[in-house]
Amino acid sequence: MKSPLALAAALSLSILPLATPASAQTTIDSAGLTITATPALSSDYLFRGISQTRNRPAVQLTLDVQHESGFYVGAFASNVTFPGSNARQELDVLAGYRFEVAGVSLDLGGVYYAYPGYDKPEGSYDYNYFEAILKASYTVDPVKLVGTVAWSPDFYFQSGSATYVEGGADVSLPYEFTLAGRYGYQWIDKNSRYGAPDYANWSVAVSREIVGGFTLTVGYYDTNLSKTECFAGTKFCDSRAMVSLSRIF
């Protein structure tokens, strides 16, 4: 259940709980383009605090192509596993514009979440959906404040309009560690169709580049959903520790 980001996820939501400290990119100067690829291996795939892989590991890839003007396109791919569904992969397509105003970095874009190969049963609802996302960050060393607002006209499982708001901070620590904290809240129009009530989620994670450009992230993630409120009694909304390993190319 997609849920309940990319970069957050927003995407840009990203996909990992932290923006990784490692930095490596490919530039095409003649075209004014910067290309970034980030493969990742994670002990789970969480989207706003809810597991998309039934509490199992995930292999993921994020691609980002940005023009010097600030316009960008990108994609995110991951394995998924939903109960009673043949959906096995998620492929998100995103595009937007990044710019700065008075020292505040802004990212205005959209994400289309898709599940290639999924066969929707007759009488069921569609998994695919779109979100418009605004992300902002402001840095006062050693702290970077971050915020995200996402809105969908028809959320996952055709559950109507939905809004997600998240805030937090990344703090640079000694020895090149980064501490990140997030708190978010998801509102959904048709909760009974979605499978869970409106809910809060939060996380605390630490990351560091360990060797050869690889970044290790270890964190704690939770929601305020009880088991009975979580998609007919599943454990996908439970608190958990999560570990991920990624590298930016």
C-alpha positions, 0 to 999 in steps of 0.5 A, spaced: 500 500 500 503 505 497 501 509 502 500 512 507 515 518 501 520 522 494 524 526 494 521 526 499 519 523 498 518 527 495 523 524 493 526 528 490 523 524 496 527 521 496 527 515 498 532 514 503 530 517 510 536 522 510 539 526 504 546 522 504 552 526 505 556 522 499 557 526 493 558 524 486 555 526 479 556 526 472 556 533 468 554 534 461 557 541 460 555 542 453 548 541 455 548 544 462 546 538 465 547 534 472 546 527 472 545 523 479 544 516 480 543 513 487 542 505 488 540 503 495 539 497 499 535 497 505 532 493 510 525 495 509 522 500 504 518 505 508 513 511 505 511 516 510 512 510 516 508 505 512 512 498 509 511 497 502 515 491 502 511 487 508 517 489 512 522 486 508 528 488 504 528 493 498 533 494 492 532 501 489 534 506 484 533 514 484 535 517 478 535 525 477 537 529 471 537 537 472 538 543 468 542 549 470 536 553 469 533 549 475 528 544 471 529 537 473 526 530 471 527 524 475 525 517 476 525 512 482 524 504 482 523 499 488 521 492 489 514 492 493 509 487 496 502 488 498 497 483 501 493 480 496 496 483 490 501 481 484 504 488 484 511 487 485 515 493 483 514 501 483 516 506 478 515 513 480 516 519 475 518 526 477 519 533 474 519 540 477 523 546 478 529 548 484 530 555 485 532 559 491 529 565 494 532 569 500 536 564 502 531 558 502 532 553 497 525 551 494 523 545 490 516 545 486 514 539 482 510 533 481 510 525 482 506 520 478 507 513 482 506 507 478 506 500 479 508 496 472 505 489 471 499 490 477 493 487 474 487 490 478 482 486 480 475 487 477 471 492 482 477 494 485 481 500 485 487 503 482 494 504 485 497 509 481 496 516 483 499 523 482 502 528 487 504 535 487 510 537 492 513 543 495 519 542 498 523 547 502 530 548 506 534 553 509 541 552 512 544 555 518 550 551 520 550 546 522 543 545 522 539 545 515 531 546 516 527 542 511 519 542 510 515 538 505 507 539 503 504 534 498 497 534 495 494 529 491 487 530 488 486 522 488 490 518 493 492 511 493 487 506 492 482 512 489 481 514 496 480 521 494 484 528 496 490 527 500 495 532 504 501 530 507 505 535 511 512 534 514 518 538 517 524 536 520 532 538 521 538 535 519 544 536 523 552 536 522 555 532 527 563 531 529 566 526 525 562 527 519 556 524 522 549 527 520 543 526 525 536 527 521 529 528 525 522 528 521 515 529 523 509 528 518 502 528 518 497 525 513 490 527 511 486 522 507 479 524 504 476 517 504 479 513 510 475 507 509 477 506 502 484 507 503 485 502 509 487 507 515 485 513 518 489 520 518 496 519 522 502 521 524 509 519 523 516 520 525 523 518 525 530 519 527 536 517 523 544 517 523 548 517 517 555 517 515 559 515 509 563 509 511 568 507 505 568 508 497 563 513 497 558 508 500 553 511 506 550 507 511 544 510 514 541 507 521 534 510 524 528 509 528 521 510 524 514 509 527 507 512 526 501 513 531 497 507 528 495 501 532 495 494 529 487 494 528 488 501 524 493 499 520 490 496 513 486 490 517 490 488 522 497 488 519 504 490 522 506 495 516 505 501 521 509 498 527 515 502 530 522 499 527 529 500 526 531 500 519 538 500 516 540 502 508 546 503 504 547 507 498 552 510 494 551 517 489 554 516 482 
